[in-house]
Amino acid sequence: MIPGGGQPDMQQLLQQAQKMQQDLAAAQQELAEASVEGTAGGGLVKATVNGSGELQGLVIDPKAVDPEDTETLADMVLAAVRDANSAAASLQQEKLGPLAQGMGGMPGLSL
């Protein structure tokens, strides 16, 4: 309800909802096109993910490869992917956070 006892303007509410949907779609597209990198082992392993957290690439420096110790290499790969996913999560929060806050006051709209 609007202060003073008036009813909310439905047309205005619909316009606001449409704008938020457009903004959300644009932010999601931007995230899908973005890429972030995570590293491990002092840069010996680099993982690249898109803004949605999907693994796009993995680069392993030959110095990281020890046939006698593949466990350490596996640990570095996991660490690099986790680092990249953390960066993607931060990017998601940066892009989608303000939109989620804006939708919080509208009944029935949530991310």
SULWOGI-V783417 format. One record per residue. N is the residue number from 1. OMEGA is omega in degrees with one decimal (NA if undefined). Layout:
N;OMEGA
N;OMEGA
This chain:
1;179.6
2;177.2
3;-178.9
4;174.3
5;-179.8
6;177.7
7;178.5
8;178.0
9;-175.6
10;179.4
11;179.3
12;178.2
13;178.5
14;178.2
15;178.2
16;179.8
17;178.5
18;179.1
19;179.1
20;177.8
21;178.6
22;178.9
23;179.3
24;179.2
25;178.9
26;179.2
27;178.9
28;177.4
29;179.0
30;178.3
31;-179.2
32;-178.1
33;-178.6
34;172.0
35;178.1
36;-175.2
37;172.9
38;-178.6
39;175.3
40;178.5
41;179.7
42;178.9
43;179.3
44;177.9
45;179.4
46;177.0
47;177.4
48;176.6
49;174.3
50;-176.7
51;177.3
52;178.3
53;179.5
54;-179.2
55;-177.9
56;-177.7
57;179.5
58;179.4
59;179.8
60;177.0
61;179.8
62;178.8
63;-178.9
64;-174.9
65;175.0
66;-177.8
67;180.0
68;-176.2
69;179.4
70;179.9
71;178.8
72;177.7
73;178.8
74;178.3
75;179.4
76;178.1
77;178.3
78;-179.3
79;179.8
80;179.2
81;178.0
82;178.3
83;179.1
84;178.8
85;176.2
86;177.6
87;178.2
88;178.8
89;177.1
90;178.6
91;177.3
92;180.0
93;179.6
94;-175.5
95;-173.4
96;-177.5
97;179.7
98;178.9
99;179.7
100;178.3
101;179.5
102;-178.8
103;-176.9
104;-178.1
105;-178.9
106;-179.2
107;175.7
108;179.2
109;175.5
110;177.4
111;NA
